Amino acid sequence: MAARLVATLIVYGSGAVIRACTQAYRQALANASKSGVAQEAMHNIKKGIRGLTEPEARQILGVTEKTSWDEVLKRYDSLFERNAKSGSFYLQSKVHRAKECLEAAYQKKT
């Protein structure tokens, strides 16, 4: 008899929790659509996530506009290897993204 009572309480309790979670999710969606967050997220997905700008990439690698591509690659290799050994993955990925950005910029120029 006690086991049946506990099982009934668990079933009703879990049903109430599921309904509350569903209602909270619906409310979160409604709030997101009212504030424009959903539209902004869709806009970002459609246009692609903004990458680094060329000045940001130059600042990360410590190069100027007049720096040759070979010098940029040397700087990239040095920073990438330094962060691979004793740095962070975040900094290593920033260095890599900076090189990709500058590579695209140098390809446009030539």
C-alpha positions as CSV (number, residue, x, y, z in Angstrom):
1,M,0.0,0.0,0.0
2,A,2.8,2.4,0.9
3,A,4.7,1.6,-2.3
4,R,1.6,2.4,-4.4
5,L,1.2,5.7,-2.6
6,V,4.9,6.6,-3.2
7,A,4.6,5.6,-6.9
8,T,1.5,7.7,-7.3
9,L,3.2,10.7,-5.7
10,I,6.2,10.3,-8.0
11,V,4.0,10.1,-11.1
12,Y,2.0,13.2,-10.1
13,G,5.1,15.1,-9.0
14,S,7.0,14.4,-12.2
15,G,3.9,15.4,-14.3
16,A,3.8,18.8,-12.4
17,V,7.5,19.4,-13.0
18,I,7.2,18.6,-16.7
19,R,4.3,21.0,-17.1
20,A,6.2,23.7,-15.2
21,C,9.2,23.3,-17.4
22,T,7.1,23.3,-20.6
23,Q,5.4,26.5,-19.4
24,A,8.7,28.2,-18.5
25,Y,10.1,27.3,-22.0
26,R,7.1,28.7,-23.7
27,Q,7.4,31.9,-21.7
28,A,11.1,32.2,-22.5
29,L,10.4,31.9,-26.2
30,A,7.7,34.6,-25.9
31,N,10.0,36.9,-24.1
32,A,12.8,36.3,-26.6
33,S,10.5,37.2,-29.5
34,K,9.3,40.3,-27.8
35,S,12.8,41.6,-27.0
36,G,14.1,40.9,-30.5
37,V,16.7,38.4,-29.3
38,A,15.3,35.6,-31.6
39,Q,15.4,37.9,-34.6
40,E,19.0,39.0,-33.8
41,A,20.1,35.4,-33.4
42,M,18.5,34.4,-36.8
43,H,20.1,37.5,-38.4
44,N,23.5,36.4,-37.1
45,I,23.1,32.9,-38.3
46,K,22.1,34.0,-41.8
47,K,24.9,36.5,-42.3
48,G,27.5,34.4,-40.5
49,I,29.3,35.1,-37.3
50,R,31.4,38.2,-37.4
51,G,35.1,37.4,-37.6
52,L,38.1,39.4,-36.9
53,T,38.7,42.7,-38.7
54,E,42.0,43.3,-40.4
55,P,43.2,45.8,-37.8
56,E,42.3,43.4,-35.0
57,A,44.2,40.6,-36.7
58,R,47.2,42.8,-37.2
59,Q,47.2,43.8,-33.5
60,I,46.9,40.1,-32.4
61,L,49.9,39.1,-34.5
62,G,51.8,42.3,-33.9
63,V,52.4,43.3,-37.5
64,T,51.7,46.4,-39.5
65,E,50.2,46.9,-43.0
66,K,53.6,47.1,-44.5
67,T,54.7,43.8,-43.1
68,S,55.4,41.1,-45.8
69,W,53.5,37.9,-45.8
70,D,56.6,35.9,-44.9
71,E,57.0,38.0,-41.8
72,V,53.4,37.5,-40.9
73,L,53.9,33.7,-41.2
74,K,57.0,33.8,-39.1
75,R,55.1,35.8,-36.4
76,Y,52.2,33.4,-36.6
77,D,54.4,30.3,-36.3
78,S,56.2,31.8,-33.3
79,L,53.0,32.8,-31.4
80,F,51.1,29.6,-32.3
81,E,53.9,27.3,-31.1
82,R,54.4,29.4,-27.9
83,N,50.8,29.0,-27.1
84,A,50.8,25.3,-28.0
85,K,53.5,24.6,-25.4
86,S,52.6,26.8,-22.5
87,G,49.7,29.0,-23.4
88,S,46.0,28.7,-23.7
89,F,43.9,27.1,-26.4
90,Y,41.9,30.4,-26.6
91,L,44.9,32.5,-27.4
92,Q,46.1,29.9,-29.9
93,S,42.8,30.0,-31.7
94,K,42.8,33.8,-31.7
95,V,46.3,33.7,-33.4
96,H,45.0,31.2,-35.9
97,R,41.9,33.3,-36.7
98,A,44.1,36.4,-37.1
99,K,46.3,34.5,-39.6
100,E,43.2,33.4,-41.6
101,C,41.9,37.0,-41.7
102,L,45.2,38.4,-42.9
103,E,45.6,35.6,-45.4
104,A,42.3,36.5,-46.9
105,A,43.3,40.2,-47.0
106,Y,46.6,39.4,-48.7
107,Q,44.9,37.3,-51.3
108,K,42.6,40.1,-52.1
109,K,45.5,42.4,-52.7
110,T,47.3,40.1,-55.0
